[in-house]
């Protein structure tokens, strides 16, 4: 492994992880507003990070989202990850792009099963943890007991000694307040921003190495085509640069970046150059998969691929052959079902799609029933 001898101190990359409905998206919305991401009077909408219709309808986060805020001249990239076990594949990919995590726990419910799942992933990845006990305004809040439960959980997960020392903050995310003790008065999130800058390590990289990026997420634009999203592990990325993509088979595919973008608030901004450690979005790539390495042609070195827990549920999808066939849905043909499933598998590494051996329909393997319902 290349020795990382430099740090990009102008950047911090963090994930926010918690059980479903413990307040992740609400806290991120407050971070947007208080960091000055939105100008005074600018229209905002609750649940800014939940941009899928299903997410707004169900009030949960399904896909990991990326965004950024600025604080004291430094850029903080934030990944708001899903809190449901069935979308754990999204969590694992998000953790591959960050150097630390905010563990958000409800002051009444305490750490729940999904908290254990995600925290274990973060600890195994060696991430620095900031514990935020949220919803301290609830009438049934019990923050002291919840903190003890968090300590017990971390000990039970066999965390190394250095990960047992973590900052503890108390929050009312809906009111946009975070403080260091329960007794003190608070009216903003400043202590949270300052703790991120002081506790989360800046992304490290090798100054001598050229550009390398691990593809951790995929998206699609009707205008730009396939989008590859990942953290720049080493070197700087430049727009229009000629690079190669190293796939799982080890083959080198030449590619040329047509557009280079970085996160600016909740949106993407085009740039000519992305610094080491930043989370970048590359377009102009016809064939790329999650886990691929994008690097220079002069120094083709593959990074360790992202590993994701195997599927636990499989389901057969077939075209409707009942008397009501064609009455519901926009696309009902078998070819359209296959197209939809394959497109999802390109964006979601925890979904596997294959044709049934008997030729009747398609087999989809995933992490849980809820994931299948969303699909």
Secondary structure by P-SEA (a helix, b strand, c coil): ccccccccccbbbbbbbbcccccaaaaaaaaaaaacccccccccccccccccaaaaaaccccbbbbbccccccbbbbbbbccccccaaaaaaaaaaaccbbbbcccccccccaaaaaaaaaaaaabbbbbbbbcccccccccaaaaaaaaaaaaaaacccccccbbbbbbbcccccccccccccccccaaaaaaaaaaccccbbbbccccbbbbbcbbbbbccccbbbbbccccccccccccbbbbccccbbbbbbbcbbbbbcccbbbbbcccccccbbbbcccccccccbbbbbccccccccccccccccbbbbbbcccccccccccccccaaaaaaaaaaaaaacccbbbbccccccbbbbbcccaaaaaac
